[in-house]
Amino acid sequence: MSDGGASGGRRGSALSRLLEELARVEEADLPDRFAPGLPPGAAVGRFRVERELGRGGFGVVYAARDPELGRTVALKLLKPGSRVARSGEEWIRREAEAVARLNHPGIVTLHDFGRAPEGAYLVFELLQGETLAERSARGRVALDEALRIGAAVAEALAHAHAAEVLHRDLKPGNVYLCGPAPVPGATPPGGGPPPVVKVLDFGVAHLFGGATEPSGGTPGYMAPEQRAGGAVDARADLYALGVVLHELLSGAPPSCPDARTAALAPLPRGAGPAGLRRLVAALTAHDPGRRPRTAAEVARALERLRRDREGRWRRRLLAGLGLATGAALAVAGWAVLLGREAAPGERVTAVVADAENRTGDPDLDRLGDGVRALLGESRRIEPLTRDRLAAVARQAGLAPPARLDPAQARELGRLAGASVLLLPAARAEGGALRLSLRAAAPDDGRTLFEVAEEARGKGEVPAAIDRLLAKVRSRLRERREDLRASPIQLARVATGDLTAYRHYLEGLDCIGRPSAGPANTALATCGPHFSQAIARDPAFPLAHYHLAVLLGLEGTAPAEIGAHMDAALAGAGRLSPRDATLVRAWKAHLDGRDDEAERAYDQLVAASPDDRELLYLAGDLRFHRSERVGAIPYFQKLLALDPEAEWPLEHLMECYAVTGRTRELTAMVAELRALPRTPERSRVLIRALAWLEQPEEAVAAARRAAADRIATGEADLRTVLLAAGRYREVEPLMRARTDFDAAGGGAYIWLANVLMAQGRNREATQILDELQRRVQGMPPSWPAFFKATLAAGVSDATRLSREAAEAVELVRASRDGFGQRDVVAVSALLLALRGDPARARELEPLLPNPSTARAELEALLRWRAGDGAGAVAALTAIEADDSWPECGIAPAYLLAEVSASQGEWGETAAAVRRFQRLWPRGFWRGWAWPRALYLSAEAHARLGERETARAELARLLELLQRADPGLPLRREALALSRTLR
């Protein structure tokens, strides 16, 4: 195994197998002293031992030489044992795969791993220097050094947590300061670069006894929930970081706090600035909900504190030289000292309050939002978003304010460690409008400076805002070259129409509210705001872009989306780099270039990790690419930023369900039941119950929601009945919807699906014809695609080929990226499944590579070429990776078909069972559901399980009571039934 060529996924799978093997050996079977010392020159795999470095509960660590790569490494010879076994195979697999993906300069690198006659081993980079525990034993760590070390550790934790890896045993002994090893008794050198900080033993070492507690931590550094043996998350690592900082600042190692309070003594005033003491107190809070939510937040806070100390040191030096006076500082503040330009990359965090509008014009009510958005284009000023301030408020136990007045802005700015407050105001003076911005210090509210501009009429307000912001940027010492390179002009980056801009900002607010969010309901609720903005300014690129996103998320016709995207792209050249990237990324997604879109979103998220829009788009893209494990952190971060948010819930629930995270899904159900019911929460609860295989509870919850007139209750009831296979019950509910669905066609499609499931294909065809006549704006490929799917259900290969060819040509003609991904993929799979592999192979180049649908098609083509065993193996691997593909056919269903053709009846029955657990998706499911019942009945009959086979046939024949005369599936079911009498 090599760290140079293997991907994180392959290395993680191999590592998980190694750990599972170690789990089979009990510690009681081992001698008291594991692995007697290996002499220098002994071989372990390809590595040559040089010397022993240490030993512990996990095994022995050696310095060893890697002759292939010519480097010395740390080789850990691992002790097998029951701690691994107690962790559970699924946990081990997830943990190992995540650890193998870690790649951060602040985390010791895992180079290799394997097994030799001497035992299993892990190979890490060999570090030179000392641990933080050893450094602390030599004397008190300076405050600036403590801040630097704390920020570095927090950054390493942030990387690991994003990969879903917890440390669980963070302590000074697991923090390494890389540099020349100190000479005992010598005074450490004072010059040179500071040591590089690396965190040791992420995610693996505690499995082998490296920690001194069964729960995986060390007394004194463990969070109270960890000491109590409960579930832990990233905030347990943050607690440990807080204890480490407390120890560095106080100079005393922690005691083992009482598990009920876990209270550390408050840091004395002399231990550090007030902001740092508050941060340590928050990190070590007994209640995890009172701690900071992410390590990234902690890293930024520590870095701000470190920069502030540097700034104060410079000011004291200048004051001592007589270059500034206390009176001048009191009046002007730090921000305008000597008019010095900021260093490249130096940032100022600002809180912008809502505007005090005394003009009576509602368009100026949003002046504060406009200032906040526009200053985000600055390379010097970093305005804190409303989302970030709301998170700060919740962390402090405060309700996020609906309106940010100056007093609230000051309090939240102080809590967030902001550098400056910006307080906008507008008032009428004679025949003019006066716009002003006052800059104030967050700690005491003193005025640092104030700037103002006048507009002789409303039409001049945008230009006045531009001049006002130019003054603010200059007073906050933005570099002159940055001012020239990126001038902020409202008309350039947004619109010159103030009313259009107000509608646009109201649209953004609407998307962010819990009741809306980027989902189907958001188009009806929030779309009109963007439409009003476009009506005022038809060339407003950002309004076009956001409307195109809402239309795309709902699955609207490509032509309408394309018109808005064309307008957005036409104006992208004048947008900020961030907004221009967003527009082009969405266009790439629409065109099926998801790799390009994913890279763009990741770059934007790295620059703005608390931006909810970016987090949603990055997570949603992964979700729809079936990269659900990768999508989970984005949706979790969204809910961490705003626990009241509802629109990430459904995606996160589905990620948990599809990846088999039953524990997380069960916890989500408990949380949802305890919260006030809303349409979104109700829908997620119902679906979660269905995924947990509690169909009766799911149906009961849907009936309650419908009876209580919750907006989505009737739709949820219809879908949960489909999930349970209760097609006859759902038919009248679907018919009742067709009269109200002339716009989107969804009820027609599902009604045709319900009829197809009952073998009533003639009626289904009539419904599809009616859909084509009555529904306007439908993608042109849909009618032919649905009819091709229906033909596949009755094995009409001629009609299937004809309709599929028409659907594909219509997709190509319309340049519909979504259609190419969905219509073409399912058409290709149906052709391969129903015996036209040649036509299916023609479509293969049109499918994304790699993708689940393409892998499924390759498996089916192997089957049609005579390699049934290879197809089963390939489909099994596909299902393990993506059991519920966004694009394609459920691999469990395909496995049932292929296994039945091979006479693998046990696998057939099991595959049908897995298929039936899935939430309804895809028009093909209408005929696949009854076909799966037949396959299950045949499999159980062949296995000698006659009662089960009879029960499955009874369900099937009841479903097909009103089937078309001569339906092949009904004839087969009746024939099988006769053999079981």
SULLINHU-V512033 format. One record per helix or strand. SS is the DSSP state (helix for helix, strand for strand). FROM is the first residue (numbers start at 1). LEN is the number of residues. If there is no record, write none. Layout:
((SS | FROM | LEN) (SS | FROM | LEN))
//
This chain:
((helix | 8 | 16) (helix | 27 | 3) (strand | 43 | 2) (strand | 47 | 10) (strand | 59 | 8) (strand | 71 | 8) (helix | 82 | 6) (helix | 89 | 13) (strand | 107 | 1) (strand | 110 | 7) (strand | 119 | 7) (strand | 129 | 3) (helix | 132 | 6) (helix | 143 | 20) (helix | 172 | 3) (strand | 175 | 4) (strand | 196 | 4) (helix | 205 | 4) (helix | 224 | 4) (helix | 234 | 17) (helix | 269 | 3) (helix | 274 | 10) (helix | 288 | 3) (helix | 295 | 26) (helix | 326 | 7) (helix | 334 | 6) (strand | 348 | 5) (strand | 356 | 3) (helix | 362 | 3) (helix | 367 | 9) (strand | 381 | 3) (helix | 386 | 10) (helix | 406 | 11) (strand | 420 | 10) (strand | 432 | 9) (strand | 447 | 9) (helix | 458 | 18) (helix | 480 | 6) (helix | 490 | 4) (helix | 498 | 15) (helix | 520 | 17) (helix | 541 | 14) (helix | 558 | 13) (helix | 572 | 3) (helix | 577 | 14) (helix | 594 | 14) (helix | 612 | 13) (helix | 628 | 14) (helix | 649 | 10) (helix | 662 | 13) (helix | 679 | 13) (helix | 695 | 13) (helix | 713 | 11) (helix | 727 | 12) (helix | 746 | 12) (helix | 761 | 14) (helix | 782 | 12) (helix | 797 | 18) (helix | 817 | 17) (helix | 837 | 10) (helix | 852 | 13) (helix | 868 | 14) (helix | 891 | 11) (helix | 905 | 13) (helix | 925 | 18) (helix | 946 | 14) (helix | 968 | 12))
//
